[in-house]
Amino acid sequence: MTQPIQIPLQSLPSLKQIDNPTQLGAISKLAALNHIPRSLVKLLNRCPFSCCYPVSAELAGSDVHISVGKALIFLFFCHFAVGPKLFQYVLKVLVQSVQLLYTLLRIDQPSYILLQNPPGLPSIAVAWVAGLWWGSKLIIDWHNYGYTIMSLSHGRNHPLVLIAKWYEKLFGRLSDYNLCVTDAMKKDLWVNFKIKAVTLYDKPASYFKETPLDLQHNLYMKLAKDYEPFKPRTELSAHRSAFTERDGKSGNVLKTKGRPALLISSTSWTEDEDFSVLLRALEDYERFIEEGAKLPALVCVITGKGPLKDYYNGLIQKLHFKHIQICTPWLEAEDYPLLLGSADLGVCLHKSSSGLDLPMKVVDMFGCCLPVCAIHFECLHELVKHNENGLIFRDSKELAEQLKMLFLDFPSLEGKLHSFRENLRASRQLRWDQSWEQTVLPLLGNKE
């Protein structure tokens, strides 16, 4: 019986070139993306593996053997939290440390422990301790800094933020290998932390691609059951959505005449994304139409869950548009890439807390050949090439002017919007597995 492996983090790649893949161990920051176990199952010839976090019922119900490891859980701390908030935070970190260490020491001896940061507190220190116990090498995948994310809520000079920065700097240096998501972060890690890293850009999974028209129609009809913007503007029909219709005789799907443009943005509704920028731009877009600009009606879909969703939904309800409809659905996992592959334009409002990471949502949009308007921050140019695969804006006024320019005479196949999409199609960008194999596996192989 082949021994189980421990499922890796969000950016885990193909492992088919490792001589003994069953010896790989890892910590996952969360099991939000079910394509990780799917990739492992495919590449490791259905090798059994265990996972620190639950995976989808769909995957668990397949013919793949999945053992879900259960960490020690102290539920009473969640229900009976007492004392000052600082005390509660310290207690939470201690409990998480025990949980994580307990789980790591129960797995089969790994050759590598692969950790995505953030969150690095307490996982970096615990992974280092587990690595000492097992004689394993620690790999940290730096997607951002935890302390800069904490600073969004507490301020950069808060004691907890300063402690978190010291912690990441100290324990980050104890790793054997380091990966990072931008060249800017690679430079910052060396200058400020004296950590040498290899840049591994995030790449889309293979299922992020343009959606065929027939699947678009099926998706629109499904969403129309729950969301008004997807319903046809005229008579209700079992064969028509706001964007597509199926010919009753031939069965072919066509895009409806005078259809609205579909704009999509995804978010975790947190402080690092200010959606009032988009809402103000939409107000200007509405005004452009009222003033006679030849612009299409607009359906704006903002997907995701998070703490600020109710706040922004309150702002949206106060808007009274005639030509714009906004909805904020929570999509099923399989529907999200289909919707990206069906949209006309993506909008990204992610502002990196450190200015050194790149938005994964744009990576996925580009995988679907979807042009993007993205708000400016320091290293965004490493992903979004202004006037090549999208546009970069700095405020709501600039975004509104970009929407006006891109959607003028929509859905014409002439103009910037179409040329951006053609550039994305022609770029033939690497996918997740290919990027890992070309960048990281040679690094590990050369140092083994």
N, C-alpha and C positions, 0 to 999 in steps of 0.2 A: 504493500500500500504506500503510495507516495505521500510524504509528509506535507502538511498544509503550509502555505506561506501566509504572511500577514499582509493584508491589502494596503497598497500605498495611498499617497495623498492625491489631491486634485489633479496635479500635473504629471501623474505617473505615466510613463511611456511604455513602449514595447520592450519586452525583456527577452526576446527570443534569441539574442546573441549571448546571454549569460549561460555559462556552462551548466550550472546547477541552479536553476531558478527557484527551486524549493527552499533555498537557503536565504532568500531575501526577506528581510523584515522591514516593517514600516509603521509609522503613526500617521493617521489621517486626521486633519483638522476637523473635517466633518464629511459625512457620506452624502453630500448633496447631489453628486453627479454619478448616476448609475452606469455611465459609460466606462468607469474604471473597472468594475468587476467584469463587465462584458468584454473589455479588451483583454483582461487577464485570461478569461476563460478561452477566448479565441486563440491567444498567442501561446498559452501554456498547455494546449492540448487537453483542456478540461481537467487540469490538475486541481484537486480540492484545495480550498483556501479558507482561512478564517478571517473574520472582519470585526473590528472593534465597535462598529456602528451598524444599525440596521440597513439593509438594502431593500429595494423595491419588492413588493409581493410578486410582481410579474416575473422578476428574475429568480426569486427564491422558489417560485413554483415551476421553474423549468427543470430540465433533466440534469442540471448542474448541481453537484453537492456543495452546499454552502453551510458552513458552521459559523454561526454568529456568536462571537465571544462576548461574554457579559462581564463588565467591570463591576467592582464592588461599589454599591450605591448607598449613600447615607441620605435617605429621603427625608429624615426628620429635620435635617439642616435646611431643607427647602421650605418646610412648612412652619418651622418654629424658629425662624431667624430672630435673634435678640441682640441687644447691645448696639453700640455705635456702628455706623456704616463701615468705617475703617476696620473695625474688629471683624465684622461680617465678611469683608473682602479677604482679609488675611486667612480667616477660617476656611473660606471657600477654596482659596489657593492650596491650603494644606490638604483639604479633603480630595481635591482633584489630583494632587501629587500622589497621594496614597492609591487612589483609584487607578491612575495611569501606570504607576510602577508595579502594582499588583498584577495588572493585565500583561504588561511587557515581560515580566519574569515568568509568566506561565506559558509563553509561546515556545516553540522549538527554536533552538539557537540560530539567530540570523547572522548573515555575513555583513549586512548593512542595515542601519536604521535610517529611514528616510522621513524627514520631517519638514512640513511646510510651515513657514513663519510669515505673518502671524496666524494664530496666536502662539506666542513663544513662552508665555508665562502660565503654567510652570513647565511646559512640555520640553523646552530645550534642556534644562537641567536634569529632568527625569530621564530623558533619552540618553543624555551623556552618562548618567549613573548606570542605566541599563546596559549601555555599550561597554562600560568597564566590566560589568558582571559577565557579559557574554563574550567579551573580546571582539565586539562588532565595531565597524566603522560608521561614524555618524555623518550623514549628508543633510545639510540644511538647504532648503529651497526658499530663498528670500523673495517673497512676493510684495512685501512692504515692511515697515517697522511697526511693531505693536505700540510703541510709546507715542508715535505720531498720531495713531488712531485714538489713543486715550486722550491725547491733548485736545481733540475736537470737543470733548465734553468738559475737561477739567482745566484746560489752558496749559501752555508749554512749561510753566514754572511750578506747577503743582507737585508736591512731594512724591505722589504716586507715579507721576510721569517721569520725574527725574530718576526714581528708583528703577522703573521699567527700562529706561534708557541704559543705565549702568548695568542692569541685568543682561540685556541683549548684547551689549558690548563685551561683557566678561565671558558669558557662556557661548556666545557665537564664535569666539576665537578658539574654543575647544573642539570644534568640528573638524573632521578630516577633509571633507570636500564641501564646496559651497556653489550653489547655483543662484542666479538672479534673473530678473525678467527684463532689465534694460541695461544698456551700456552706462547710463547715468547712475544707476544703482551700483553697478560694478565699481565705478570710480569712487562713489561715496563710501562704499564698504571698505575700500582700501585706504582712502584718505582719513576717514574718521574712526574706523574700527580696526584697521590693519588686517583686514580679512580679504584673502584672494578668492575671487569668484569667477565662474564662467557664465556668460550671458546665454540663457536659454529662453528665447521669446515664446510666450504662449501661442499656441496654434489651435485652430478649431478642430473638433472631432470630425470624423468623416461624414457624419450624418447632417452636418450643417452645410447645406447646399441649396441651390435654387429649387423651388417646389414646382413640379409639373402642374399645368393648369387644371387638370382633373382633380388632383389632390387639393389644390387651392379651393376649388368649388366645394368639395366635401368638407373642408375645414370651415369655410365661411358658413355653410348651411348648419354645421354643428354649433358654431358660436352664435348664430342668429337665434337659436332657441333661448338663449339667456341674455344676449346683449343687443340692444336696440340698434346701434350703429351698423350692424351686419345685416339687418333686414333690408329688403328692397324699398326704394323710395316711393314706388308707385303701388301697384296691387300686390298683395301677398301671393306667393306662388311656391309650390313645392319644388320648383325647378329653378328658382332665382334667388340670388343674394344681392346685397348692395353692389357687389363687384363683378359677379359672374352669373351666367345663366346656362342651363343645359337645354339644347334643342330636343324637343319632344320626339321628333322623328328620327334624326340621325344619332342622337345621344351625345353629340359633340358639345364640348363646353366652350363658350365664348365669353370674352369680357364685355360687360354691358356698356352701351354708349352713354356718354356723360357720367361715367362712374366717378366717384370721389377718389382722391389720392389717399393712399394708406401710409400713414406715418407711425412708426413704432419706436418706443423707448422702453427700456427695462431698468429696474431699480430695486434696491433693497430699502428704499425710503429712509435713508439715514442722513446725518448732517453734512456729509461730503457731497451731496447732490441737491442743488437748489432748484426745485422745479418751478418756482415762481418765475425764473428766467424764461422757461418754455411758455408758461401761461401768458406772460406779457407779450411774447413774440406772437402768440396766437391771436391776441387782441389786435395787434397791428395787422396781422394777416386778414382778419375779418374786415378791418377798416379798408385795406387795399381793395377787397372785393366790392365793398360798398361804394368806393370811389370809382369803380368801373374797370379795374384790372381784370384781364382774362385769366382768371385763376380757377382751379377746380374747387369744389367743396372738399372738405378734409375730414377724414376719420383719424383721430389720434388715439392710439392704444398704448397705455402705459402699464406694463406687467410687473408683477412682483408683490412681495409682502414686506412689511417693516414697520417700525415704531411711528413714523411720521405719515403713514398712509391716510389715516383718518383726518389729520390736519389738512393735507392737500386736497382730499376729497371735499372737505368743507369749502375750500377756496374754489374748487371746480364748480360746485353747486351754485355758487354766487354769480357765475358767468352765464350770460344769456346770448349765445351765439345763434345765428341763423344759418351759417354755412359751415360750421365746425361742430363735430360731435366728439366727445371724449369719453372713453371708458377705461376702467382700471381693473381688468380681470386678473384672476390667478389661474394660469393655464396649467393643464396637465403636462407632464414632462415631455411627452412625445409631440405635443402640439406646438411647443415654443419654437423649435427649429423650423417647423412647417410654416409658422406665421412669419418668421424672419425671412424665409425664402419666398414669401408671397408679397412682402411689403415693397413700397416704392422708395422709401427713405427712412433711415434710422437717425435718431438723435441721441447723443450721449451728453449727460450733464455731470459725469463723474469728475470730481477734482481730487486728485491724489492728496492724501493727508501729508505725505512726504514729498510729493512732486516727483517721485522716482519710479512709480509703478504705472502700468498701463491697464486700461479697462478691458476686462475679458469680454464684456458685451460687444465691444467693437470688433474684437477678434472673431467672435461668432458671426457677427453681421457680415464681415468681410468674407468669411467662409461661405456665406449665402450670396456672395456677389452683391450685397446691399450697400449702396453708397451711404455715407454718414456725414452728418454735421456734428462736430464735437467741440465742447468748450475748451478753451486753451488752458494748458498748464505746462510746466517746465519741459518735460521730455516727451510730450505727446507726438512731436514730429517723428519719433522713432516708429510710430505706427500709422498715423494719419498724415498722408502727404497732401498738403493743401493744393487744391486745384488739380489733383491727380486721381485720388480715390475718394475724395470727399472735401469738406471745407471745415476750417477752424474758425470759431467765433469767440468773441470776448464778452459780449453782453446781449441782452434781448433785442436791441435795435438791429445789431448786426445779424443775429439769427433770423429776424423777420425779413430782412432784405435778402438773405440767402434763400429762404423759403420762397419768396416772391420770384427770384431769378430762376430757381430750379423748377418750379411748377408752372411757369409761364407757358401757355399753350399746351399744357398737359392734356392727353398723353402722347404728344408728339415724340417720335424717335430721334429727334434732333435736339441739340442743346447739351448742357453740362451733365444733367442727370443721366442721360443715356451714355455719354462718353465715359463717365465715372464707372458705370456698370461694365462697360466694355473693357476698360482698363483692369478692373478686378478679374474679369473672366480671363484676360490674357496673362495675368500675373502668375497663374499656376502655382499659387503659394503652397508651401509645405503643409502637411497635416501633422497632427500630434505625434503619431508613431514615428514618422519619418524624421521629424525634428529631433526627437530624443535619440534615435539611433545614430544620427549624423553628428550630434554635438556631445552627448554625455557618455554613451557607451565606450567610445574611443578613449575618453578621459579616464574612466575606471579601468579599462583594459591595460592602458599604458602604465598604471601605477600599481597594478596587482603584482 
